[in-house]
Amino acid sequence: MSCSVDGNIGVCIDKMTCPSDGDHVSVAGYCPGPANIECCVDSPDTADNPPAPAGWVPMMQSEVTPAMTTWAVMILNDPADYPMYSTAMQTFPVPAGTLLVMAIVQWHPPDFQNSAIHRGVTLYQQSGG
């Protein structure tokens, strides 16, 4: 049976059989059944993030509009519809016209709001955009 912990897809198995190589972790409370059945998911690791899609570059924070931020937060807070590594695209008005923005749910390193690797949304624009 599959399970999900904050959009990180896993499988419900006996917690003793979840790989203990440091690449997986079992999480209680996400699977039905006895207490030993837990959700075995990939451990959060920024090295697991896919490379930027060809032709796209991360947006500089100064280029992100309030509307883009609102959209990214909506995606971040909806792990059921936007699991890890999912993408979404939306066009936003900008002073020069419009800009197509791609959002990718990825692992983000610790920052001033989070003391550990955490789920985040990275915004991209087309190269030269």
Order of alpha helices (4+ residues) and beta strands (2+ residues): beta-beta-beta-beta-beta-alpha-beta-beta-beta
